[in-house]
Amino acid sequence: MSSIDPNVYVVGSIAYDDLETPSGTRDSLLGGSAVYFSIAGSIFSKMGMIGTVGYDFRDKDISLLNQKKIDTSKIEKKKDGSTFRWKGNYSKDFEDPITISTSLGVFEEFSPKIDKEVENSSFIFLANISPDIQRNIATNLTNSNKIVGLDTMNHWIIEMKQSLLEVMNNVDIFFFNKGEALLLSNKKSIEESAKYIIENGPKLCIIKDGKNGSYLYSIKGEEFYCPTYDIDKVVDPTGAGDSFAGGFFGYISKIERPALEDFKNAMLYGSAIASFTIEGFGTESLFNMNFQSLNERFEKIKSKKDLREK
């Protein structure tokens, strides 16, 4: 597996997805939070993945990631056990897929090895994994100028809320979708939820609301709205949130001491990158994205925001 010197590390799942959508059916697509995050961010920066796969993980998929200059040296391949697999159906609702089956495989025993290189990293994203693992990593990071991002899901909010709250005290940016934010805060609006989240640790809270866009709230009381890019047809929304976060972190990792304006631009780029993800199955459209077309979408989203503010 290839080794480079990453600017951003992501700790998360590496999976194979079987998908059913109105556009068709696909099996064994390369997926998982770490995969989408890394491919999305690689257009800006060197990315490093920390995860685990089984005996069945295809060499060609490692080669695919290496084509994007993604560091795969910290992916642990187990000889016993299979790669995490998820089967989902989007036929009824793109926002809330039906899970047909989940096989955690080697991911069930995932215990990431965090070496000195990772501990001293400047940018690290803790994708949707157990809050206990997230806390263990976050509390052992040593770089005083680090920026740590966090993601979660309803399962952890319900089952491990106290552990999640402890993680929040050790991160800088928390990414949620609207439903997760309302559930965690036990509030009825995005604004109230953001206030609760900021009061519990993170300096920035980013709440995604599907096709309605995303919202940023800061510890200083600053707010920002980011629209989405209008596409003709949603093919597969899997990984859109992870792609958003990957683009966000890839962008800010190239800036020394990023400020609020940089975080705003990172959201606009994240939204643009997510729009590529949902246009194809799995990572196919995301993988083929180029910087010129990305910038065109960035400018169109920015113009929508500017029109809204007038």
C-alpha positions, 0 to 999 in steps of 0.5 A, a space after each residue: 500500500 502506498 505511503 506519502 506525507 499527508 496533510 489531512 488524515 481521516 479515520 473511518 470506514 472502508 466498505 463495499 456497497 450494494 445499492 438500489 436507486 431509481 437509476 438502477 442497481 450496483 453491487 460491490 461499489 467501493 465506499 465508506 466514509 474514509 473513501 469518499 472523504 479522501 477522494 473528495 479532499 484529494 483535489 486540494 491536498 494530500 490525504 491519508 486514510 486510517 481504516 481496516 479491510 478484509 481478505 476480500 478487499 480488491 487490489 485494484 481499489 487500493 490502486 484506484 486510491 493511490 491514483 489520487 495520491 491518497 496515502 493507504 499505508 495505514 489501512 490494515 488488511 486482515 487475513 481473517 474476516 471480510 470487508 464492511 458491506 452495506 446494502 441499501 435501497 433509495 427507491 422511496 427516499 433519497 434522504 432516508 434510504 432503507 438498509 437491507 443488510 449490514 455486515 460489519 466484518 473486520 470493521 466490528 473489531 476496528 481499533 485504529 493504530 495511531 502513531 506519532 505521525 498521526 498524533 502530530 498531524 495538523 488536520 484530522 477528521 474523525 468520521 462516523 465511528 464509535 465515540 469511544 474510538 473518536 475520544 481516544 484519538 482526539 485526546 491523544 493528538 499533540 499538535 497545538 495548532 491542529 484542527 479536528 473535525 467530527 461526524 456521527 450518526 443517530 445510532 451513537 447519539 441514542 446509544 452513546 450520547 455521554 461519550 459523544 459529548 465528551 468527544 465534542 470537548 476535544 474537537 474544533 468542527 462538528 458536522 451534522 445533518 439536520 436530523 442528527 443535530 435536532 436529536 442530539 440537542 433535543 431542540 426544534 430548530 437548527 438555530 437552537 441545536 447549533 447553540 447547544 452544540 457550540 456550548 458543548 465544545 466545538 468552535 464551529 458547527 456545520 449543519 447539513 440540510 440536504 437539498 436545502 443547503 448547509 449552515 455554519 455557526 461559530 463560537 463567536 456568534 457568526 453565521 453563514 448559509 451555503 446553498 447547494 448546486 442544482 443538478 438535473 438528476 440525483 443518481 446515488 446520494 451515498 457519500 455526499 456528506 463525507 464528500 462535503 467534509 472531505 472537500 472542506 478539509 482538503 481546502 482548509 488544509 492548504 491555508 495557514 491558520 484558516 479563518 472564518 472566510 476560509 471556512 465559508 469558501 470551504 463550505 462552498 467547495 464542499 457543496 460543489 464536490 458533493 454535487 458531483 458525488 450524487 450524479 453517479 453511482 459510488 465514487 465514479 463521478 467524484 473520481 472523475 471530477 476536475 478542478 475546472 468543472 469544480 470551480 465552475 460549480 463553486 462560482 454558481 453556488 456562490 452566486 446563488 448565495 450572493 443573490 439570496 443575501 441581496 
